[in-house]
Amino acid sequence: MSAPGAHQGEISAVPQPQLRAATEAILIVADEPVTAAGLAQVLGVEEAQAEAVLDSLAREYAGEQVGLPARGFVVRRGAGGWRLASAAQFDDLVQRFVIGGATSRLSQAALETLAVIAYRQPVTRGRVAAIRGVNVDGVVRTLHARGLIEEAGSEPSGALLYRTTTQFLEYLGIDSLDELAPLAPYLPDTTALAEIEDEAAERSNR
């Protein structure tokens, strides 16, 4: 039986020695929970094999494999798939780190990402990345940790939606989202945004 998606030469199976590393790379950039079926299709392997790799990584990171210590991050199953997350035992340290940088100024990348979320909310991380043309995973995590954005439900696919918070308004010194003019320089105009989103949608459907 051929691997999912491997027919007609569309997908070459990832070599066995690279499966774990390839899976980690996908988990890091995933915008929504990674399903075993979806992972299998990308890797060019059977779903059961992809599930086994995910389970093995989860046990390894949790320190359940002999001779391997627990890691600072884990692979959690939820919402029908798997996600990378920081280990619960380090929550206090992570919060201390975040609070320590809470008074620092936002970078240009953070401002641009925040602008997209503010104007297009609620919006997924993937959509923000498509508009900006770069990976925004780290920036979104920073904005979320600093309380400037929050989760606002999810799409049917499981992709999380984000919106700005009251703290975001306080950060800008405005009373409502109607006063977003200060962010305008960091964002394309509405027409340009629509064109970018249409192009992103077309690429995702190919």
SERO-4910 file (N, C-alpha, C, O; in steps of 0.05 Angstrom, whole numbers):
BEGIN
 pado doro    nc1    nc2    nc3   cac1   cac2   cac3    cc1    cc2    cc3    oc1    oc2    oc3
  Met    A     17    -24      0      0      0      0     18     25      0     35     27     17
  Ser    A     13     43    -18     30     67    -20     23     87      2      1     86     13
  Ala    A     42    104      8     38    124     28     18    145     18     16    149     -6
  Pro    A      3    157     37    -17    177     29     -4    199     13     17    210     20
  Gly    A    -17    206    -10     -7    228    -26     18    222    -43     28    240    -57
  Ala    A     28    197    -41     52    191    -55     48    182    -84     67    178    -98
  His    A     23    179    -92     17    171   -119     24    193   -139     24    216   -132
  Gln    A     29    185   -163     35    203   -186     60    220   -180     63    241   -192
  Gly    A     77    211   -161    102    226   -156     98    253   -143    116    269   -143
  Glu    A     75    258   -131     70    284   -119     86    288    -94     97    310    -90
  Ile    A     89    268    -77    104    271    -52    123    248    -49    116    224    -51
  Ser    A    148    254    -43    168    234    -37    169    230     -7    170    249      8
  Ala    A    169    205      2    169    199     30    195    209     43    216    206     32
  Val    A    192    222     66    215    231     81    230    206     91    217    188    102
  Pro    A    256    205     88    272    182     98    267    177    127    264    196    143
  Gln    A    266    152    135    261    144    163    278    159    183    268    168    203
  Pro    A    305    162    178    321    176    198    314    205    202    322    217    222
  Gln    A    299    217    183    292    245    185    264    250    194    256    273    197
  Leu    A    249    229    199    220    233    206    216    249    231    199    267    232
  Arg    A    232    244    252    228    258    277    235    288    274    220    305    283
  Ala    A    257    293    261    266    321    257    246    336    239    239    359    244
  Ala    A    236    322    218    217    335    200    191    341    215    179    362    211
  Thr    A    182    323    232    158    327    248    161    351    267    143    367    270
  Glu    A    184    353    279    190    376    297    188    402    282    177    422    292
  Ala    A    200    402    258    200    427    242    172    435    235    165    459    236
  Ile    A    154    416    229    127    422    222    112    432    247     96    451    245
  Leu    A    116    419    270    102    427    294    109    456    302     93    471    312
  Ile    A    134    464    297    143    491    305    128    512    290    122    533    301
  Val    A    123    508    264    111    529    247     81    526    244     68    543    232
  Ala    A     69    504    255     41    498    251     23    520    263     28    529    286
  Asp    A      3    529    248    -15    550    257    -39    538    271    -54    552    284
  Glu    A    -43    512    268    -66    498    280    -57    470    289    -35    461    281
  Pro    A    -73    456    305    -65    429    314    -58    412    290    -73    411    270
  Val    A    -36    398    292    -26    380    270    -38    352    274    -33    339    295
  Thr    A    -54    343    255    -66    317    257    -47    296    246    -30    302    230
  Ala    A    -50    271    255    -33    250    245    -37    246    215    -18    241    200
  Ala    A    -62    249    206    -69    246    178    -55    267    161    -44    262    140
  Gly    A    -57    292    171    -45    314    156    -15    312    156     -2    317    135
  Leu    A     -3    304    178     26    300    179     35    278    160     55    281    146
  Ala    A     20    256    160     26    234    143     26    242    114     44    233     98
  Gln    A      8    259    106      6    267     78     30    284     71     41    281     49
  Val    A     39    301     89     62    318     83     88    302     83    105    306     66
  Leu    A     91    283    101    115    267    103    116    245     83    137    234     77
  Gly    A     93    238     71     92    216     52     93    189     65    105    170     54
  Val    A     82    186     89     82    161    103     53    153    111     35    168    107
  Glu    A     51    129    123     24    120    132     16    136    157     33    145    172
  Glu    A    -10    139    161    -20    154    184    -11    141    210     -4    156    229
  Ala    A    -11    115    211     -2    101    236     27    108    243     34    110    266
  Gln    A     43    111    222     72    117    227     75    146    237     91    151    255
  Ala    A     59    164    225     60    192    235     50    194    263     62    208    279
  Glu    A     29    179    270     18    179    297     40    168    317     42    179    339
  Ala    A     54    148    308     75    136    325     98    156    330    108    158    352
  Val    A    105    172    310    126    192    313    117    213    333    132    222    350
  Leu    A     92    223    330     82    243    348     81    233    377     89    248    395
  Asp    A     72    209    380     70    197    407     98    194    419    102    199    443
  Ser    A    117    186    402    145    182    412    157    208    420    171    210    441
  Leu    A    152    229    405    163    256    412    150    266    438    164    277    455
  Ala    A    124    261    441    110    270    466    122    256    490    127    269    511
  Arg    A    128    230    488    140    215    510    168    224    515    177    225    538
  Glu    A    183    229    494    211    238    497    212    265    511    228    268    530
  Tyr    A    196    284    503    197    311    514    188    310    544    197    326    560
  Ala    A    170    292    550    160    290    578    179    275    596    174    272    620
  Gly    A    201    265    585    221    250    601    213    222    607    222    210    627
  Glu    A    195    210    591    186    183    596    203    162    582    197    138    586
  Gln    A    223    170    568    241    151    555    266    148    572    278    168    580
  Val    A    274    124    576    298    118    593    322    132    583    329    131    559
  Gly    A    336    146    601    361    160    594    358    187    583    378    201    577
  Leu    A    333    196    579    328    223    567    313    240    587    291    233    595
  Pro    A    324    263    594    311    281    614    287    295    601    285    297    576
  Ala    A    269    305    617    246    320    607    256    346    595    276    357    604
  Arg    A    242    355    574    250    380    560    234    403    571    216    400    587
  Gly    A    241    427    562    227    451    571    202    456    555    188    476    559
  Phe    A    196    439    536    172    441    520    160    413    517    174    393    520
  Val    A    135    412    510    121    387    507    104    387    481    100    408    469
  Val    A     96    363    473     77    361    451     50    352    463     48    330    474
  Arg    A     30    369    461      4    364    473    -16    357    452    -17    368    431
  Arg    A    -33    337    459    -55    329    441    -79    345    449    -86    347    473
  Gly    A    -93    356    430   -118    371    436   -130    383    410   -116    387    391
  Ala    A   -156    387    411   -170    398    388   -166    381    363   -165    392    341
  Gly    A   -163    355    367   -161    337    344   -133    335    333   -129    322    312
  Gly    A   -113    347    346    -86    346    335    -65    350    357    -71    346    380
  Trp    A    -41    357    349    -19    360    367     -6    388    364     -5    399    342
  Arg    A      3    399    387     16    425    387     41    424    405     42    409    424
  Leu    A     60    442    399     83    446    417     75    467    437     61    487    431
  Ala    A     84    464    462     78    484    483    100    482    504    115    462    506
  Ser    A    103    504    519    123    503    541    113    485    563     89    482    567
  Ala    A    132    472    576    125    453    598    113    468    621    123    490    629
  Ala    A     92    457    633     78    470    655     96    476    679     91    496    693
  Gln    A    116    460    684    133    464    707    150    489    705    160    499    725
  Phe    A    151    501    681    167    525    678    149    550    674    159    571    665
  Asp    A    124    547    680    105    570    676    114    595    691    113    617    680
  Asp    A    123    591    716    132    614    732    156    628    719    157    653    718
  Leu    A    175    612    709    199    624    697    192    638    671    202    660    665
  Val    A    174    626    656    165    638    631    152    665    636    157    685    623
  Gln    A    134    665    657    121    690    664    140    711    673    137    735    667
  Arg    A    160    703    689    180    722    699    196    734    675    201    758    675
  Phe    A    202    717    656    216    727    632    198    748    617    208    768    608
  Val    A    173    741    614    154    758    599    151    785    613    152    806    601
  Ile    A    147    783    640    143    808    655    168    825    654    166    849    654
  Gly    A    191    812    654    216    827    654    219    843    628    232    864    629
  Gly    A    206    834    607    208    849    582    183    865    575    181    877    554
  Ala    A    164    865    594    138    878    589    140    908    585    123    920    572
  Thr    A    161    921    596    163    949    594    181    958    570    183    982    564
  Ser    A    193    938    557    210    945    534    192    953    510    169    945    508
  Arg    A    204    968    492    189    977    469    185    954    450    202    936    448
  Leu    A    163    954    435    158    934    415    176    938    391    182    960    383
  Ser    A    185    916    379    201    917    355    184    925    331    159    925    333
  Gln    A    197    932    309    182    939    285    165    915    276    142    919    268
  Ala    A    176    891    278    161    867    270    136    864    287    115    856    277
  Ala    A    139    869    313    117    866    332     95    887    326     71    881    326
  Leu    A    104    911    320     85    933    314     69    926    288     45    930    287
  Glu    A     83    916    268     70    910    243     50    887    247     28    888    236
  Thr    A     58    867    262     40    844    268     16    853    284     -7    845    278
  Leu    A     21    870    304     -1    880    320    -20    897    304    -44    896    308
  Ala    A     -9    912    285    -26    928    267    -45    911    251    -69    917    248
  Val    A    -34    889    239    -51    871    223    -73    859    240    -96    858    231
  Ile    A    -66    850    264    -86    838    281   -107    859    289   -131    853    289
  Ala    A    -99    883    296   -117    904    304   -137    911    282   -161    914    288
  Tyr    A   -128    912    257   -145    920    235   -162    897    224   -183    902    212
  Arg    A   -152    872    227   -166    850    214   -179    830    235   -189    809    227
  Gln    A   -178    837    260   -188    819    281   -218    812    278   -234    828    268
  Pro    A   -225    787    287   -208    766    295   -194    753    271   -206    750    250
  Val    A   -169    746    274   -153    735    252   -135    713    261   -126    713    284
  Thr    A   -130    694    244   -112    672    251    -83    680    247    -76    699    233
  Arg    A    -65    666    260    -37    671    258    -28    666    229    -10    681    219
  Gly    A    -39    646    216    -32    640    188    -39    663    170    -24    669    151
  Arg    A    -62    675    175    -71    698    158    -53    722    162    -46    736    143
  Val    A    -45    726    187    -26    748    193      0    744    178     12    762    166
  Ala    A     10    719    179     35    712    165     33    716    135     51    725    122
  Ala    A      9    709    124      5    712     95      5    742     88     16    749     67
  Ile    A     -6    758    104     -7    787     99     21    799    101     28    816     84
  Arg    A     35    791    121     62    803    126     83    790    108    104    802    103
  Gly    A     78    765    100     97    752     83    121    739     97    141    732     85
  Val    A    118    737    124    139    724    140    126    708    163    103    711    168
  Asn    A    142    691    175    132    675    197    129    693    221    147    709    228
  Val    A    106    691    235    100    709    257     96    694    284     86    706    303
  Asp    A    103    669    284     98    652    308    109    665    333     95    668    353
  Gly    A    135    672    333    148    683    356    136    710    364    132    715    388
  Val    A    130    726    345    119    753    351     91    750    363     85    765    382
  Val    A     75    732    352     48    728    363     50    719    392     34    727    409
  Arg    A     68    700    397     71    690    425     79    713    444     69    715    466
  Thr    A     97    731    434    105    753    451     82    772    456     78    781    479
  Leu    A     67    779    436     44    797    439     23    785    457     11    799    474
  His    A     19    759    455      0    745    472     10    745    501     -6    750    520
  Ala    A     35    739    505     47    738    532     46    765    545     44    767    570
  Arg    A     49    787    530     49    813    541     21    825    544     17    847    553
  Gly    A      1    808    538    -27    816    543    -39    835    522    -60    847    527
  Leu    A    -25    839    500    -35    858    479    -55    845    460    -72    858    448
  Ile    A    -54    818    458    -74    804    442    -83    780    459    -70    771    478
  Glu    A   -106    768    451   -117    745    465   -130    727    445   -137    735    422
  Glu    A   -135    702    453   -149    683    436   -178    691    434   -190    699    454
  Ala    A   -190    687    411   -218    695    407   -232    672    393   -246    676    372
  Gly    A   -230    648    404   -242    625    391   -225    613    370   -201    618    369
  Ser    A   -237    597    352   -222    584    331   -239    580    307   -264    580    308
  Glu    A   -226    575    284   -240    569    260   -247    539    260   -236    524    276
  Pro    A   -265    530    242   -272    501    241   -247    484    238   -248    461    246
  Ser    A   -226    494    225   -202    478    221   -186    474    246   -169    457    248
  Gly    A   -193    490    267   -178    488    292   -158    511    295   -147    514    317
  Ala    A   -154    527    275   -135    549    276   -146    570    296   -169    579    294
  Leu    A   -129    578    314   -137    598    334   -141    626    322   -125    634    304
  Leu    A   -160    640    332   -165    668    323   -155    687    345   -157    680    369
  Tyr    A   -144    709    337   -133    729    356   -147    756    353   -154    764    331
  Arg    A   -149    770    375   -159    798    375   -143    814    395   -129    803    412
  Thr    A   -146    840    394   -132    857    413   -147    858    440   -170    851    441
  Thr    A   -133    867    460   -144    868    487   -147    897    497   -139    916    484
  Thr    A   -159    900    521   -161    926    533   -133    937    539   -129    961    537
  Gln    A   -115    919    546    -88    928    551    -75    939    526    -58    957    528
  Phe    A    -83    929    503    -73    940    477    -82    969    475    -66    986    467
  Leu    A   -107    975    482   -117   1003    481   -101   1021    500    -93   1043    493
  Glu    A    -95   1010    524    -80   1025    544    -52   1030    534    -40   1051    538
  Tyr    A    -40   1010    521    -13   1012    511    -11   1035    491      9   1050    490
  Leu    A    -31   1038    474    -31   1059    454    -42   1086    464    -39   1106    451
  Gly    A    -54   1085    488    -66   1109    499    -91   1118    485    -96   1142    482
  Ile    A   -107   1099    476   -132   1105    463   -155   1092    478   -151   1074    494
  Asp    A   -179   1101    473   -202   1091    487   -218   1069    472   -232   1053    484
  Ser    A   -215   1069    445   -229   1049    430   -214   1043    404   -195   1057    396
  Leu    A   -223   1022    390   -210   1014    365   -215   1034    343   -203   1033    322
  Asp    A   -234   1052    348   -239   1073    328   -217   1093    325   -216   1109    307
  Glu    A   -198   1092    345   -176   1111    345   -150   1099    337   -129   1105    348
  Leu    A   -151   1081    317   -127   1066    309   -109   1080    289    -90   1068    279
  Ala    A   -113   1105    284    -97   1120    265    -67   1117    270    -52   1116    250
  Pro    A    -57   1117    295    -28   1115    299    -16   1090    287      8   1090    281
  Leu    A    -32   1069    282    -21   1045    271    -21   1044    240     -9   1027    228
  Ala    A    -35   1063    228    -39   1063    199    -13   1061    184    -12   1047    164
  Pro    A      9   1075    192     34   1074    176     45   1046    173     61   1041    155
  Tyr    A     38   1028    192     50   1001    191     34    981    175     41    958    173
  Leu    A     12    989    163     -7    971    150    -14    980    122    -19   1004    118
  Pro    A    -15    962    103    -24    970     76    -53    981     78    -67    975     97
  Asp    A    -62    996     58    -89   1006     58   -108    982     55   -100    960     47
  Thr    A   -134    988     59   -154    966     58   -155    952     32   -157    927     31
  Thr    A   -153    967     10   -153    954    -17   -129    935    -20   -132    913    -30
  Ala    A   -106    945    -12    -82    928    -15    -84    903      2    -76    882     -6
  Leu    A    -95    907     27    -98    883     44   -117    863     31   -111    839     33
  Ala    A   -138    872     20   -157    853      7   -144    838    -15   -148    814    -19
  Glu    A   -127    852    -31   -113    838    -53    -93    818    -42    -90    796    -53
  Ile    A    -79    825    -21    -60    807     -8    -74    782      2    -65    759     -2
  Glu    A    -97    786     15   -112    763     26   -123    745      4   -123    721      6
  Asp    A   -132    757    -18   -141    742    -41   -119    725    -53   -123    701    -59
  Glu    A    -95    737    -55    -72    722    -66    -65    699    -47    -58    677    -56
  Ala    A    -66    704    -21    -59    684     -1    -79    661     -3    -71    637     -2
  Ala    A   -104    667     -6   -125    647     -8   -121    630    -33   -125    606    -32
  Glu    A   -114    643    -55   -109    628    -80    -86    609    -78    -87    586    -87
  Arg    A    -64    618    -65    -41    601    -61    -48    577    -44    -39    554    -49
  Ser    A    -64    581    -23    -71    559     -5    -89    538    -18    -91    516     -9
  Asn    A   -103    547    -40   -122    529    -53   -109    514    -76   -122    496    -88
  Arg    A    -84    520    -83    -71    507   -105    -62    479    -97    -50    465   -113
***
